[in-house]
Amino acid sequence: MSDSVPEAEAGTAAEAVPEAEPTYDPAAPAPLNVDRTPSGNADVDAQLGRLADTDHLATDGHVEVYEDVHRGLRDALTALDARPGPPAPPSTYGNRQ
């Protein structure tokens, strides 16, 4: 008699062990599912939409996305300042004597 297990029995024993279920990892990336209300400005809405990229990144990857979005929002705001507005009304005080 031998203490070793025959190969046929060893194969069925390995199959009987259930696979481990995936465990919850609180540090894993997870979507925040934050609603984003459209602003009406296409440039701003595109930058805010880019924030969804952080849902699938580890925390250390968020900084790059946040900086990129901040830069884009700053550029959109600067572009608003650069647009010409309506002409100024003529001054009635210009030629007083």
KEKEDO-767249 format. One record per atom (N, C-alpha, C): residue number from 1; atom name; z, x, y; residue in one letter; chain. Coordinates in Angstrom, 2 decimals. Layout:
+-----+----+---------+---------+---------+----+----+
|   i | at |      pz |      px |      py | aa | ch |
+-----+----+---------+---------+---------+----+----+
| NUM | CA |       Z |       X |       Y |  a |  A |
...
+-----+----+---------+---------+---------+----+----+
END
This chain:
+-----+----+---------+---------+---------+----+----+
|   i | at |      pz |      px |      py | aa | ch |
+-----+----+---------+---------+---------+----+----+
|   1 |  N |    0.00 |    0.82 |   -1.17 |  m |  A |
|   1 | CA |    0.00 |    0.00 |    0.00 |  m |  A |
|   1 |  C |    0.00 |    0.87 |    1.24 |  m |  A |
|   2 |  N |   -0.72 |    0.42 |    2.26 |  s |  A |
|   2 | CA |   -0.86 |    1.20 |    3.48 |  s |  A |
|   2 |  C |   -0.29 |    0.41 |    4.64 |  s |  A |
|   3 |  N |    0.28 |    1.12 |    5.62 |  d |  A |
|   3 | CA |    0.83 |    0.47 |    6.80 |  d |  A |
|   3 |  C |   -0.24 |    0.17 |    7.84 |  d |  A |
|   4 |  N |   -1.44 |    0.69 |    7.66 |  s |  A |
|   4 | CA |   -2.50 |    0.45 |    8.63 |  s |  A |
|   4 |  C |   -3.09 |   -0.95 |    8.44 |  s |  A |
|   5 |  N |   -3.61 |   -1.49 |    9.50 |  v |  A |
|   5 | CA |   -4.19 |   -2.83 |    9.47 |  v |  A |
|   5 |  C |   -5.68 |   -2.68 |    9.17 |  v |  A |
|   6 |  N |   -6.21 |   -3.46 |    8.24 |  p |  A |
|   6 | CA |   -7.66 |   -3.39 |    7.98 |  p |  A |
|   6 |  C |   -8.45 |   -3.77 |    9.22 |  p |  A |
|   7 |  N |   -9.68 |   -3.25 |    9.31 |  e |  A |
|   7 | CA |  -10.52 |   -3.47 |   10.50 |  e |  A |
|   7 |  C |  -10.79 |   -4.94 |   10.76 |  e |  A |
|   8 |  N |  -11.01 |   -5.73 |    9.77 |  a |  A |
|   8 | CA |  -11.32 |   -7.15 |    9.96 |  a |  A |
|   8 |  C |  -10.16 |   -7.87 |   10.62 |  a |  A |
|   9 |  N |   -8.95 |   -7.55 |   10.24 |  e |  A |
|   9 | CA |   -7.78 |   -8.20 |   10.84 |  e |  A |
|   9 |  C |   -7.54 |   -7.70 |   12.25 |  e |  A |
|  10 |  N |   -7.82 |   -6.43 |   12.54 |  a |  A |
|  10 | CA |   -7.62 |   -5.88 |   13.87 |  a |  A |
|  10 |  C |   -8.55 |   -6.55 |   14.87 |  a |  A |
|  11 |  N |   -9.80 |   -6.85 |   14.50 |  g |  A |
|  11 | CA |  -10.76 |   -7.50 |   15.39 |  g |  A |
|  11 |  C |  -10.33 |   -8.90 |   15.75 |  g |  A |
|  12 |  N |   -9.80 |   -9.65 |   14.79 |  t |  A |
|  12 | CA |   -9.37 |  -11.02 |   15.10 |  t |  A |
|  12 |  C |   -8.10 |  -11.01 |   15.93 |  t |  A |
|  13 |  N |   -7.27 |  -10.03 |   15.79 |  a |  A |
|  13 | CA |   -6.05 |   -9.96 |   16.58 |  a |  A |
|  13 |  C |   -6.39 |   -9.68 |   18.05 |  a |  A |
|  14 |  N |   -7.41 |   -8.86 |   18.30 |  a |  A |
|  14 | CA |   -7.81 |   -8.55 |   19.67 |  a |  A |
|  14 |  C |   -8.42 |   -9.76 |   20.35 |  a |  A |
|  15 |  N |   -9.14 |  -10.57 |   19.57 |  e |  A |
|  15 | CA |   -9.77 |  -11.77 |   20.14 |  e |  A |
|  15 |  C |   -8.74 |  -12.84 |   20.46 |  e |  A |
|  16 |  N |   -7.63 |  -12.85 |   19.80 |  a |  A |
|  16 | CA |   -6.63 |  -13.88 |   19.98 |  a |  A |
|  16 |  C |   -5.86 |  -13.70 |   21.29 |  a |  A |
|  17 |  N |   -5.89 |  -12.50 |   21.86 |  v |  A |
|  17 | CA |   -5.16 |  -12.25 |   23.11 |  v |  A |
|  17 |  C |   -5.96 |  -12.85 |   24.27 |  v |  A |
|  18 |  N |   -5.39 |  -13.81 |   25.01 |  p |  A |
|  18 | CA |   -6.14 |  -14.39 |   26.15 |  p |  A |
|  18 |  C |   -6.27 |  -13.36 |   27.28 |  p |  A |
|  19 |  N |   -7.36 |  -13.49 |   28.00 |  e |  A |
|  19 | CA |   -7.57 |  -12.59 |   29.15 |  e |  A |
|  19 |  C |   -6.57 |  -12.94 |   30.25 |  e |  A |
|  20 |  N |   -6.14 |  -11.93 |   30.96 |  a |  A |
|  20 | CA |   -5.19 |  -12.15 |   32.05 |  a |  A |
|  20 |  C |   -5.89 |  -12.91 |   33.17 |  a |  A |
|  21 |  N |   -5.23 |  -13.92 |   33.70 |  e |  A |
|  21 | CA |   -5.79 |  -14.68 |   34.82 |  e |  A |
|  21 |  C |   -5.71 |  -13.83 |   36.08 |  e |  A |
|  22 |  N |   -6.68 |  -14.00 |   36.98 |  p |  A |
|  22 | CA |   -6.60 |  -13.24 |   38.23 |  p |  A |
|  22 |  C |   -5.33 |  -13.61 |   38.98 |  p |  A |
|  23 |  N |   -4.67 |  -12.61 |   39.48 |  t |  A |
|  23 | CA |   -3.43 |  -12.87 |   40.20 |  t |  A |
|  23 |  C |   -3.72 |  -13.01 |   41.68 |  t |  A |
|  24 |  N |   -2.86 |  -13.74 |   42.35 |  y |  A |
|  24 | CA |   -3.01 |  -13.94 |   43.79 |  y |  A |
|  24 |  C |   -2.63 |  -12.65 |   44.49 |  y |  A |
|  25 |  N |   -3.51 |  -12.19 |   45.35 |  d |  A |
|  25 | CA |   -3.25 |  -10.98 |   46.12 |  d |  A |
|  25 |  C |   -3.16 |  -11.35 |   47.59 |  d |  A |
|  26 |  N |   -1.97 |  -11.40 |   48.16 |  p |  A |
|  26 | CA |   -1.83 |  -11.81 |   49.55 |  p |  A |
|  26 |  C |   -2.50 |  -10.85 |   50.52 |  p |  A |
|  27 |  N |   -2.77 |   -9.63 |   50.09 |  a |  A |
|  27 | CA |   -3.42 |   -8.66 |   50.97 |  a |  A |
|  27 |  C |   -4.94 |   -8.75 |   50.92 |  a |  A |
|  28 |  N |   -5.47 |   -9.56 |   50.01 |  a |  A |
|  28 | CA |   -6.93 |   -9.69 |   49.90 |  a |  A |
|  28 |  C |   -7.48 |  -10.49 |   51.08 |  a |  A |
|  29 |  N |   -8.72 |  -10.20 |   51.50 |  p |  A |
|  29 | CA |   -9.32 |  -10.96 |   52.60 |  p |  A |
|  29 |  C |   -9.42 |  -12.45 |   52.24 |  p |  A |
|  30 |  N |   -9.15 |  -13.28 |   53.21 |  a |  A |
|  30 | CA |   -9.24 |  -14.73 |   53.02 |  a |  A |
|  30 |  C |   -9.71 |  -15.36 |   54.32 |  a |  A |
|  31 |  N |  -10.60 |  -16.35 |   54.22 |  p |  A |
|  31 | CA |  -11.09 |  -16.99 |   55.44 |  p |  A |
|  31 |  C |   -9.96 |  -17.73 |   56.15 |  p |  A |
|  32 |  N |   -9.98 |  -17.67 |   57.48 |  l |  A |
|  32 | CA |   -8.96 |  -18.37 |   58.27 |  l |  A |
|  32 |  C |   -9.34 |  -19.82 |   58.52 |  l |  A |
|  33 |  N |  -10.63 |  -20.13 |   58.37 |  n |  A |
|  33 | CA |  -11.13 |  -21.49 |   58.57 |  n |  A |
|  33 |  C |  -10.75 |  -22.05 |   59.94 |  n |  A |
|  34 |  N |  -10.91 |  -21.23 |   60.97 |  v |  A |
|  34 | CA |  -10.62 |  -21.65 |   62.33 |  v |  A |
|  34 |  C |  -11.88 |  -22.32 |   62.89 |  v |  A |
|  35 |  N |  -11.70 |  -23.52 |   63.42 |  d |  A |
|  35 | CA |  -12.84 |  -24.22 |   64.03 |  d |  A |
|  35 |  C |  -13.23 |  -23.51 |   65.31 |  d |  A |
|  36 |  N |  -14.54 |  -23.39 |   65.50 |  r |  A |
|  36 | CA |  -15.05 |  -22.76 |   66.73 |  r |  A |
|  36 |  C |  -15.85 |  -23.82 |   67.49 |  r |  A |
|  37 |  N |  -15.36 |  -24.17 |   68.65 |  t |  A |
|  37 | CA |  -16.03 |  -25.17 |   69.48 |  t |  A |
|  37 |  C |  -17.12 |  -24.47 |   70.28 |  t |  A |
|  38 |  N |  -18.36 |  -24.98 |   70.22 |  p |  A |
|  38 | CA |  -19.44 |  -24.36 |   70.99 |  p |  A |
|  38 |  C |  -19.14 |  -24.36 |   72.48 |  p |  A |
|  39 |  N |  -19.48 |  -23.25 |   73.13 |  s |  A |
|  39 | CA |  -19.22 |  -23.12 |   74.56 |  s |  A |
|  39 |  C |  -20.36 |  -23.65 |   75.41 |  s |  A |
|  40 |  N |  -21.55 |  -23.75 |   74.81 |  g |  A |
|  40 | CA |  -22.72 |  -24.15 |   75.57 |  g |  A |
|  40 |  C |  -23.54 |  -22.97 |   76.04 |  g |  A |
|  41 |  N |  -23.00 |  -21.77 |   75.92 |  n |  A |
|  41 | CA |  -23.72 |  -20.55 |   76.28 |  n |  A |
|  41 |  C |  -24.10 |  -19.86 |   74.97 |  n |  A |
|  42 |  N |  -25.40 |  -19.69 |   74.74 |  a |  A |
|  42 | CA |  -25.87 |  -19.15 |   73.46 |  a |  A |
|  42 |  C |  -25.32 |  -17.75 |   73.18 |  a |  A |
|  43 |  N |  -25.23 |  -16.91 |   74.20 |  d |  A |
|  43 | CA |  -24.71 |  -15.54 |   74.00 |  d |  A |
|  43 |  C |  -23.24 |  -15.58 |   73.57 |  d |  A |
|  44 |  N |  -22.46 |  -16.40 |   74.23 |  v |  A |
|  44 | CA |  -21.04 |  -16.50 |   73.91 |  v |  A |
|  44 |  C |  -20.85 |  -17.10 |   72.52 |  v |  A |
|  45 |  N |  -21.61 |  -18.15 |   72.20 |  d |  A |
|  45 | CA |  -21.50 |  -18.78 |   70.89 |  d |  A |
|  45 |  C |  -21.88 |  -17.81 |   69.77 |  d |  A |
|  46 |  N |  -22.87 |  -16.96 |   69.99 |  a |  A |
|  46 | CA |  -23.26 |  -15.97 |   68.98 |  a |  A |
|  46 |  C |  -22.13 |  -14.97 |   68.75 |  a |  A |
|  47 |  N |  -21.47 |  -14.55 |   69.82 |  q |  A |
|  47 | CA |  -20.37 |  -13.60 |   69.68 |  q |  A |
|  47 |  C |  -19.18 |  -14.24 |   68.97 |  q |  A |
|  48 |  N |  -18.87 |  -15.47 |   69.32 |  l |  A |
|  48 | CA |  -17.77 |  -16.16 |   68.65 |  l |  A |
|  48 |  C |  -18.08 |  -16.41 |   67.18 |  l |  A |
|  49 |  N |  -19.33 |  -16.67 |   66.88 |  g |  A |
|  49 | CA |  -19.74 |  -16.82 |   65.48 |  g |  A |
|  49 |  C |  -19.57 |  -15.54 |   64.69 |  g |  A |
|  50 |  N |  -19.72 |  -14.42 |   65.37 |  r |  A |
|  50 | CA |  -19.56 |  -13.11 |   64.72 |  r |  A |
|  50 |  C |  -18.13 |  -12.90 |   64.25 |  r |  A |
|  51 |  N |  -17.16 |  -13.59 |   64.85 |  l |  A |
|  51 | CA |  -15.78 |  -13.46 |   64.41 |  l |  A |
|  51 |  C |  -15.59 |  -13.91 |   62.96 |  l |  A |
|  52 |  N |  -16.47 |  -14.75 |   62.46 |  a |  A |
|  52 | CA |  -16.38 |  -15.19 |   61.07 |  a |  A |
|  52 |  C |  -16.57 |  -14.03 |   60.10 |  a |  A |
|  53 |  N |  -17.17 |  -12.93 |   60.55 |  d |  A |
|  53 | CA |  -17.33 |  -11.76 |   59.69 |  d |  A |
|  53 |  C |  -15.99 |  -11.19 |   59.25 |  d |  A |
|  54 |  N |  -14.95 |  -11.41 |   60.02 |  t |  A |
|  54 | CA |  -13.64 |  -10.87 |   59.66 |  t |  A |
|  54 |  C |  -13.03 |  -11.61 |   58.48 |  t |  A |
|  55 |  N |  -13.54 |  -12.80 |   58.16 |  d |  A |
|  55 | CA |  -12.99 |  -13.58 |   57.04 |  d |  A |
|  55 |  C |  -13.15 |  -12.84 |   55.70 |  d |  A |
|  56 |  N |  -14.13 |  -11.96 |   55.60 |  h |  A |
|  56 | CA |  -14.41 |  -11.31 |   54.33 |  h |  A |
|  56 |  C |  -14.12 |   -9.81 |   54.36 |  h |  A |
|  57 |  N |  -13.46 |   -9.35 |   55.41 |  l |  A |
|  57 | CA |  -13.14 |   -7.93 |   55.54 |  l |  A |
|  57 |  C |  -11.65 |   -7.71 |   55.38 |  l |  A |
|  58 |  N |  -11.32 |   -6.53 |   54.92 |  a |  A |
|  58 | CA |   -9.91 |   -6.14 |   54.91 |  a |  A |
|  58 |  C |   -9.45 |   -5.97 |   56.36 |  a |  A |
|  59 |  N |   -8.17 |   -5.99 |   56.58 |  t |  A |
|  59 | CA |   -7.62 |   -5.94 |   57.92 |  t |  A |
|  59 |  C |   -8.10 |   -4.74 |   58.70 |  t |  A |
|  60 |  N |   -8.24 |   -3.59 |   58.04 |  d |  A |
|  60 | CA |   -8.67 |   -2.39 |   58.77 |  d |  A |
|  60 |  C |  -10.11 |   -2.50 |   59.25 |  d |  A |
|  61 |  N |  -10.89 |   -3.44 |   58.75 |  g |  A |
|  61 | CA |  -12.25 |   -3.64 |   59.22 |  g |  A |
|  61 |  C |  -12.35 |   -4.60 |   60.40 |  g |  A |
|  62 |  N |  -11.26 |   -5.28 |   60.73 |  h |  A |
|  62 | CA |  -11.28 |   -6.25 |   61.82 |  h |  A |
|  62 |  C |  -11.49 |   -5.60 |   63.18 |  h |  A |
|  63 |  N |  -10.93 |   -4.42 |   63.37 |  v |  A |
|  63 | CA |  -10.98 |   -3.77 |   64.68 |  v |  A |
|  63 |  C |  -12.42 |   -3.58 |   65.14 |  v |  A |
|  64 |  N |  -13.27 |   -3.12 |   64.25 |  e |  A |
|  64 | CA |  -14.67 |   -2.89 |   64.61 |  e |  A |
|  64 |  C |  -15.35 |   -4.18 |   65.05 |  e |  A |
|  65 |  N |  -15.10 |   -5.27 |   64.32 |  v |  A |
|  65 | CA |  -15.70 |   -6.56 |   64.69 |  v |  A |
|  65 |  C |  -15.15 |   -7.05 |   66.02 |  v |  A |
|  66 |  N |  -13.84 |   -6.95 |   66.21 |  y |  A |
|  66 | CA |  -13.24 |   -7.41 |   67.46 |  y |  A |
|  66 |  C |  -13.77 |   -6.63 |   68.66 |  y |  A |
|  67 |  N |  -13.91 |   -5.33 |   68.50 |  e |  A |
|  67 | CA |  -14.44 |   -4.52 |   69.60 |  e |  A |
|  67 |  C |  -15.89 |   -4.88 |   69.90 |  e |  A |
|  68 |  N |  -16.67 |   -5.13 |   68.85 |  d |  A |
|  68 | CA |  -18.07 |   -5.51 |   69.04 |  d |  A |
|  68 |  C |  -18.16 |   -6.87 |   69.75 |  d |  A |
|  69 |  N |  -17.34 |   -7.82 |   69.35 |  v |  A |
|  69 | CA |  -17.34 |   -9.15 |   69.98 |  v |  A |
|  69 |  C |  -16.88 |   -9.03 |   71.43 |  v |  A |
|  70 |  N |  -15.85 |   -8.25 |   71.67 |  h |  A |
|  70 | CA |  -15.35 |   -8.07 |   73.04 |  h |  A |
|  70 |  C |  -16.43 |   -7.48 |   73.93 |  h |  A |
|  71 |  N |  -17.15 |   -6.47 |   73.42 |  r |  A |
|  71 | CA |  -18.24 |   -5.85 |   74.18 |  r |  A |
|  71 |  C |  -19.33 |   -6.88 |   74.48 |  r |  A |
|  72 |  N |  -19.67 |   -7.70 |   73.48 |  g |  A |
|  72 | CA |  -20.70 |   -8.72 |   73.69 |  g |  A |
|  72 |  C |  -20.28 |   -9.78 |   74.69 |  g |  A |
|  73 |  N |  -19.01 |  -10.20 |   74.64 |  l |  A |
|  73 | CA |  -18.53 |  -11.19 |   75.60 |  l |  A |
|  73 |  C |  -18.49 |  -10.61 |   77.01 |  l |  A |
|  74 |  N |  -18.10 |   -9.35 |   77.11 |  r |  A |
|  74 | CA |  -18.08 |   -8.69 |   78.42 |  r |  A |
|  74 |  C |  -19.50 |   -8.59 |   78.98 |  r |  A |
|  75 |  N |  -20.48 |   -8.27 |   78.13 |  d |  A |
|  75 | CA |  -21.87 |   -8.20 |   78.57 |  d |  A |
|  75 |  C |  -22.38 |   -9.57 |   79.02 |  d |  A |
|  76 |  N |  -21.99 |  -10.61 |   78.30 |  a |  A |
|  76 | CA |  -22.41 |  -11.97 |   78.68 |  a |  A |
|  76 |  C |  -21.82 |  -12.36 |   80.03 |  a |  A |
|  77 |  N |  -20.58 |  -11.98 |   80.26 |  l |  A |
|  77 | CA |  -19.94 |  -12.27 |   81.54 |  l |  A |
|  77 |  C |  -20.58 |  -11.48 |   82.68 |  l |  A |
|  78 |  N |  -20.91 |  -10.23 |   82.42 |  t |  A |
|  78 | CA |  -21.59 |   -9.41 |   83.42 |  t |  A |
|  78 |  C |  -22.96 |   -9.98 |   83.75 |  t |  A |
|  79 |  N |  -23.65 |  -10.50 |   82.73 |  a |  A |
|  79 | CA |  -24.97 |  -11.09 |   82.96 |  a |  A |
|  79 |  C |  -24.88 |  -12.32 |   83.86 |  a |  A |
|  80 |  N |  -23.77 |  -13.04 |   83.79 |  l |  A |
|  80 | CA |  -23.60 |  -14.19 |   84.69 |  l |  A |
|  80 |  C |  -23.49 |  -13.74 |   86.14 |  l |  A |
|  81 |  N |  -22.84 |  -12.60 |   86.38 |  d |  A |
|  81 | CA |  -22.71 |  -12.07 |   87.73 |  d |  A |
|  81 |  C |  -24.03 |  -11.56 |   88.27 |  d |  A |
|  82 |  N |  -24.91 |  -11.11 |   87.40 |  a |  A |
|  82 | CA |  -26.17 |  -10.51 |   87.81 |  a |  A |
|  82 |  C |  -27.24 |  -11.55 |   88.14 |  a |  A |
|  83 |  N |  -27.05 |  -12.78 |   87.70 |  r |  A |
|  83 | CA |  -28.05 |  -13.81 |   87.98 |  r |  A |
|  83 |  C |  -28.04 |  -14.17 |   89.46 |  r |  A |
|  84 |  N |  -29.22 |  -14.29 |   90.04 |  p |  A |
|  84 | CA |  -29.24 |  -14.67 |   91.46 |  p |  A |
|  84 |  C |  -28.84 |  -16.13 |   91.60 |  p |  A |
|  85 |  N |  -28.03 |  -16.37 |   92.58 |  g |  A |
|  85 | CA |  -27.60 |  -17.73 |   92.86 |  g |  A |
|  85 |  C |  -28.51 |  -18.36 |   93.90 |  g |  A |
|  86 |  N |  -28.15 |  -19.54 |   94.36 |  p |  A |
|  86 | CA |  -28.97 |  -20.18 |   95.39 |  p |  A |
|  86 |  C |  -28.86 |  -19.39 |   96.69 |  p |  A |
|  87 |  N |  -29.88 |  -19.46 |   97.51 |  p |  A |
|  87 | CA |  -29.82 |  -18.72 |   98.79 |  p |  A |
|  87 |  C |  -28.69 |  -19.27 |   99.66 |  p |  A |
|  88 |  N |  -28.13 |  -18.39 |  100.42 |  a |  A |
|  88 | CA |  -27.05 |  -18.79 |  101.33 |  a |  A |
|  88 |  C |  -27.63 |  -19.65 |  102.45 |  a |  A |
|  89 |  N |  -26.90 |  -20.63 |  102.90 |  p |  A |
|  89 | CA |  -27.39 |  -21.45 |  104.00 |  p |  A |
|  89 |  C |  -27.46 |  -20.62 |  105.28 |  p |  A |
|  90 |  N |  -28.37 |  -20.96 |  106.15 |  p |  A |
|  90 | CA |  -28.47 |  -20.19 |  107.40 |  p |  A |
|  90 |  C |  -27.19 |  -20.35 |  108.22 |  p |  A |
|  91 |  N |  -26.83 |  -19.30 |  108.85 |  s |  A |
|  91 | CA |  -25.61 |  -19.30 |  109.67 |  s |  A |
|  91 |  C |  -25.92 |  -19.92 |  111.03 |  s |  A |
|  92 |  N |  -25.08 |  -20.80 |  111.47 |  t |  A |
|  92 | CA |  -25.26 |  -21.39 |  112.80 |  t |  A |
|  92 |  C |  -24.53 |  -20.58 |  113.86 |  t |  A |
|  93 |  N |  -23.79 |  -19.58 |  113.41 |  y |  A |
|  93 | CA |  -23.02 |  -18.78 |  114.36 |  y |  A |
|  93 |  C |  -23.71 |  -17.45 |  114.69 |  y |  A |
|  94 |  N |  -24.85 |  -17.16 |  114.12 |  g |  A |
|  94 | CA |  -25.50 |  -15.88 |  114.27 |  g |  A |
|  94 |  C |  -25.93 |  -15.51 |  115.67 |  g |  A |
|  95 |  N |  -26.42 |  -16.39 |  116.50 |  n |  A |
|  95 | CA |  -26.98 |  -16.02 |  117.79 |  n |  A |
|  95 |  C |  -26.19 |  -16.63 |  118.96 |  n |  A |
|  96 |  N |  -24.95 |  -16.51 |  118.96 |  r |  A |
|  96 | CA |  -24.14 |  -17.02 |  120.09 |  r |  A |
|  96 |  C |  -24.15 |  -16.02 |  121.22 |  r |  A |
|  97 |  N |  -24.23 |  -16.50 |  122.39 |  q |  A |
|  97 | CA |  -24.18 |  -15.60 |  123.53 |  q |  A |
|  97 |  C |  -23.23 |  -16.08 |  124.54 |  q |  A |
+-----+----+---------+---------+---------+----+----+
END
